[in-house]
């Protein structure tokens, strides 16, 4: 019997992944509020993120996500909860996201080819996601129940888009895949290698994703930058996450469980404000001095407030 070549390739890939597990990781810029943020290179970081990510090809994940997206829309249509193109909330959400997309593309080359789509499902749920490949679903409860203003929706969309751009789901799923491979679940290994994009069954896992604090920081920083450049007030990130925290922290797998938020993350958001405010001011054609206070927060000037 000959060893299946893709099997061996996958095995070596996983082996390399664990062999490199102890390579020291350079401190991330995301941890240092004093430095302007730049995305880490695709080299090893955050415990070999790149290696885990590479276990599942981007194209495979995007295809799976697109299939999952079609299913979600089909189900919503069946339940008569898919809001149509003329709905005011749909128009509002699309307008906000479409203003942000041009500022998102620099973070991921593939995203320039993504077929971005935005839909809103009528629901009590407080939830939103941007699937790998740029398919965005907003559950109306997020906007209605929390009474989000456009700045808050802008910050929310920026954050979700940033998760997709930085392929955080791909990394999380890669880690799960590696754990299954290494635990000797051979059918799963063959499942990955031989069955390709149709049998991974990752669509549902995408919807139950729990991000790490490092993912959250990265999504906050990149998301705020995208939304600020598109003309949304970065201070709205604070009111947004406070609202989400209050509304969903009691639920076992609610939105704040998926996007862990605590005092550290909040402080990090505040620390970044002097970098974000000039981008926002410029986007709306004002100087920082001309900006009004927002929800009791000041102007966050670069050299003191
Ligand atoms: Zn998040």
Boltz pocket constraint, residues with backbone or C-beta under 6 A from the ligand:
constraints:
  - pocket:
      binder: B
      contacts: [[A, 159], [A, 163], [A, 211], [A, 215], [A, 216], [A, 219], [A, 258], [A, 259], [A, 260]]
      max_distance: 6.0
